[in-house]
Amino acid sequence: MYRKGEVRYEPLPLPDRVQKPDDRALADAQSFLDYMKKRHSVRQFSTRPVPQAVIETCIATAGTAPSGANHQPWHFVAVSDPALKARIRDGAEEEERAFYSGAAGDEWLAALEPIGTGVSKPHLTDAPWLIVVFAQRYGLTEDGTRYKNYYVPESVGLATGFLIAALHHAGLVCLEHTPNPMKFLGPLLGRPDHEKPVMILPVGWPAADATVPAVAKRKKPLAAILTVFPEGGL
């Protein structure tokens, strides 16, 4: 992270090496792909509690993500208090009522129809944990000096991806929830003005009757998301 006065480049020998033979690399890549295909965004949560240590460890994994200038412009708020979760749900549903009553527009609402979303957000109180992701527009040194952060959306997106993968690896499920707008979250959670909430992740174990939208299983084929040069490979 940025520290005032640290402006010199000091290279370190690569501290960890996990390189593998080509055949092992391909096998492990395929195994990871198969495992990640089992990740699903879930709206129905079990009442089974999740230990705080599991949540903390997953967030620590998110904190290892790369970031612009290594400024790590993110902050995560983990909430298990039922009363606070209820207030977050109230705030989110208030925004959703405006969204679904016309603010979204017909095209956006039509796009959401196959997902099965609506104003009611019971997952925000049913899930044992809510993790709220904040992006820091700028940083502050230990003495309060303001400094610029770089590539903030990209950096926070990387960290959030790490977090979602870590939660899946722990056997948990989550839902990527983005009420629009989310300004109510900063004051409610006591975060400073330079932090912008970007996502709420309800986290827990899936309910016994949990479902996912059928459309969520439709993924673009590799040919639609990948271009290789030279054509045909080496």
Sequence and secondary structure as in RCSB ss.txt:
>XXXX:A:sequence
MYRKGEVRYEPLPLPDRVQKPDDRALADAQSFLDYMKKRHSVRQFSTRPVPQAVIETCIATAGTAPSGANHQPWH
FVAVSDPALKARIRDGAEEEERAFYSGAAGDEWLAALEPIGTGVSKPHLTDAPWLIVVFAQRYGLTEDGTRYKNY
YVPESVGLATGFLIAALHHAGLVCLEHTPNPMKFLGPLLGRPDHEKPVMILPVGWPAADATVPAVAKRKKPLAAI
LTVFPEGGL
>XXXX:A:secstr
   TT                HHHHHHHHHHHHHHHTT  B S B S    HHHHHHHHHHHTTS  BTT   EE
EEEE  HHHHHHHHHHHHHHHHHIIIIIS HHHHHHHGGGT  S  THHHHSSEEEEEEEESEEE TT  EEE B
SHHHHHHHHHHHHHHHHHHTT EE  B  SS TTHHHHTT  TTEEEEEEEEEE B TT    GGGG    HHHH
   SSTT  
